[in-house]
Amino acid sequence: MSENVSTTLELKNGQLAWLREMAAKHSLPDESKALRCLINFAREKTSLESAIFEEIRCPDC
């Protein structure tokens, strides 16, 4: 298993709250693990790349 690397990200309050909620709901240690799960899913599902990155979603605008 590879080592985690620390970085700084900018998130909206609602995004961070959702990550924390998903971490708790799925018994993950923290929101960073929830985000890594989402990234891993996106990396695996290459057929969904357009749906993930090209569709405009802006619930926090």
Secondary structure as the mmCIF struct_conf table of DSSP 4:
data_model
#
loop_
_struct_conf.conf_type_id
_struct_conf.id
_struct_conf.beg_label_comp_id
_struct_conf.beg_label_asym_id
_struct_conf.beg_label_seq_id
_struct_conf.end_label_comp_id
_struct_conf.end_label_asym_id
_struct_conf.end_label_seq_id
HELX_LH_PP_P HELX_LH_PP_P1 SER A 2 ASN A 4
HELX_RH_AL_P HELX_RH_AL_P1 ASN A 13 LYS A 25
TURN_TY1_P TURN_TY1_P1 HIS A 26 SER A 27
BEND BEND1 PRO A 29 ASP A 30
HELX_RH_AL_P HELX_RH_AL_P2 GLU A 31 GLU A 44
HELX_RH_3T_P HELX_RH_3T_P1 THR A 46 LEU A 48
HELX_RH_AL_P HELX_RH_AL_P3 GLU A 49 PHE A 53
TURN_TY1_P TURN_TY1_P2 GLU A 54 GLU A 54
BEND BEND2 GLU A 55 GLU A 55
TURN_TY1_P TURN_TY1_P3 PRO A 59 ASP A 60
#
